[in-house]
């Protein structure tokens, strides 16, 4: 409900945190609606938001990313119609433009008006909070899949704010951790622009367990072949080191800081600390 989203942030003073919490509430709402449409019979949840919801990654994320696992039953238009109905019924002013289903990576937008103004983040009611959904309809093969039950309680709010839980529970089919790591390595190695979240996530992955988590090499190899990369999956560390040498670390930290639960943690991203976890 929109009233619950606003209650969640009413005592939050930091505008960046307030925006992140509102966005995450909408993300959970959309995921639950997709679950109720049986969308995860066809889709798997991937990317940074999957790490956040499924594994407690201590940073917020912007987009919802999915991989199409089977074409049969894929009905993105119908699913989005339900998302719009559900959000409207919950009190949100929402628009969902049509999806161009001719593209390999299909992009959908869920936009809510009035919410930012009511939360004190915008001057005008027509300013929108947008959630982007991306579906890769021709993903590389080789991912290992799991299904996890998620009960999103929104406990990331700081002391003094209200924790809200109104039963946002849903099941998500998703890539397992090695497959998610493979996807992250492929994305950061082929991305043409700096994204500090890539590097934060990589360090987070490599601190999860001992011995250190390794990527799904089958998936990484297939992803590299699909995009015409000129290096092999087994040499991913060397590729990352080359990119690290050319990084603007100040820009990297500035990029990721607004999304961290503790913005000061961005200062931990030094060249030495990143190299240590490769």
C-alpha positions, 0 to 999 in steps of 0.5 A: 500500500502507498500509505505503508511505503510513506510510513516506512520513510516518514522519519528518514532524513537522508534523501538518498536513503529515503529514495532507496527505501521507496524504490525497494518497496516498489521492487518488492511489490512488483516481484510479488505481483510477478510471482502471483502471475507465475512469471517465474515459471519462465523467468529467473531473477538475476543481477544486483537486486537479486543479490540484495533480496536473496543474499543480503547485499548491503547496498540498494539497487535500481533495476530488476533484471531477469533471464528468460529460461523458457519461451512457453508461457512468456507473457510480459504484457499480461504480467505488467497489466497485473503489476499496474492493477495491483499498484493502482489498487494499493493507492499508487498513481502508476503508468506502465508503457508498452514493451518493445517485444522485438528486442532481445533485451526487453525493457519495461518501465513502471512509473509512479507519480505523486509518491516522491512529492508526498515523501518530500523528495520532489516539488511537483506531483508529476515527478516520477519514481521509475522502476526499470525491468530488463528481460534478456530473452536470449541469455547464455546457457549454463546457469544453475537455478534455485528457488527461494522464498522471500519475506521482505520486511524492510529492516534497512530503515535507520533507528527511529523509522518504522519497520513495515511488513504487510506480508510481502512474501513471494517465491523467486526462481533465480541464478545460484551464487556462482552463476550470479558471479559469472554474470557480474564478471561478464557485465563489468568486463564488457561495460564501456562505462564505470559502474562502482557498484560492479566493483563493490559487488565483486569484493562482496562476492569474494568475501562470502566464503572460504575458499573464495567463491568462484564463478560458474565457468560454463556460464561465463564461457558461454556469455563471453562467446555470445558477446565475442570477447577475446579472452577466456573465462579462466583468465577473468582475474587478469581481465579484472586486474587490467581494468582495475589499473585504469580505474578512477577510484574516486569516481568509483567510490562516488558512484557506489556511495549513494546506494550503500547502507553505510555510505562510508563503506565506499572508502573501503574500495581501494586498489589494494583491497580490491586486488586482495580479493581477486 
